Amino acid sequence: MAKFSLRRFEDQAKASFLASLLSLFTFAGMAGVMGFFLKRGLASQDFVFLYGPRGKMAVLLAAAVTLLLSGAGFGFGLNSAGQRRNDRQRLSWIGFFLGALVLALTLVLVFVFIQRGEQIIL
């Protein structure tokens, strides 16, 4: 039984799928936090995110983790998809497309949060 090595394409496919799946969960958490900020604020009809001093750091930290995981899933999937020696082509393609989707949605949500967010001054 061979050990896990990122030089082998089937191991890259597994890593791509796992990283993309984890990025999907962190994206859902980040979107939930942003939804909480939108619901909590009194300016929901204006579509403004009201956050406290720790709220912005929580969203940006979740965004950084999500971007890192989805970028890794996208990269590993891109590298291992279509290789002849890869026995797990399906995992490569799923990791590639899921990583690309989460990467794009995270960038859009972070842009919206930065543009529409207002800090509550206590």
N, C-alpha and C positions, 0 to 999 in steps of 0.2 A: 504494500500500500504506500503510495507516494505521499509526501507531505504537501502542505499547502505552499504554493510558490506563485507569485504574481507573474512569473515568466511564462507560465502555461496559460493558454488561452481559455481553457475551461474554468480555471480558477479566477481569471479576470472576469469571466461571465458571472460567476457566483458573486464576486465582490461587487460587480456592477449592479446586479439585482438587489443585493442586500443594502448597498449604499443608497440606491434610488428609493427603495421601500422605506428606509429610515428617514430619508429626506421628506418623503410624503407625510410621515407622522409629525416631524418637526414643523412642516409647513402648516399642517392642520392646527397645531398648537399655536403657532404665530398668528394665524388667521382668527383663532378663537380669542386670543388676547386682544387683537385689534377690534374684533366684534364687541368684546366687553367694553372697550373704551368708547366705541360708537354708541352702544346702548346706555352706558352710564352717563354720558354727557348730555346736557340739556339742549345742545345744539345739533341733535340728530337730524332735524329737518334741513339743516344747512350742510350736512355731511362733513362734519368737522370732528376729528379725533381729539378729545380732551384727555391729556395724560399728566401724571405727576412727574416728579423728578426721577423716580426709579422706573417709570413706565416706558420711557423712551429707550433706556438702556436694556430693558427686558426684550423689547421688540427688536432692537438692533442686534442683540446677542443671538436671539432665535433666528434672525435673518442670516447672520454670519454662519451659524451652524448649518442651516438649511442650504445656503449657497455652497458651502464646503462639501457637504454630503452629495448634493445633486450634481455638482461639478465632477466629483469623483465617479459617481455612477455614470454620468454622461461620457466621461473620458475613457473609463474602462470598457464601457459598452461600445464606444466608437472604435477602440483599438482591437477588440476581440471579435466583433461582428464580421462575418464574411470570411473568416480564416478557415482554411481547409482542415487544420488540425483541431479545431474547436468542436467538441462533441455537444456542446450546450449552446447552440445558436439561438434558441428561443430566449434563454435568459439574457444573452447579450443584447438582443433587439429590445426586449422589454426594459432592461436597465437603461439602454440608450434613449428610448423614447420617453420613458417615465422621468429620467433625469433631465431631459431637455424641457419637458412640460413643467416640472416643478421649478427648474431654474428660471424659466421665463415668467411664470406666475409670481415667484418670489420677487423678482426685479420689479414687476408691475406693482405689487403690494407695497414694497418698500418705497417706491417712488410716490405712490398715493399717500402713504403715511407721512413722508417728509413734506410733501406739498400741502396736505390738508390738515396736518396735526398742529395743535396749539397747546402749549404747556399751561397748566393751571398754576398761577402764582399765588402762593399762600402767604 
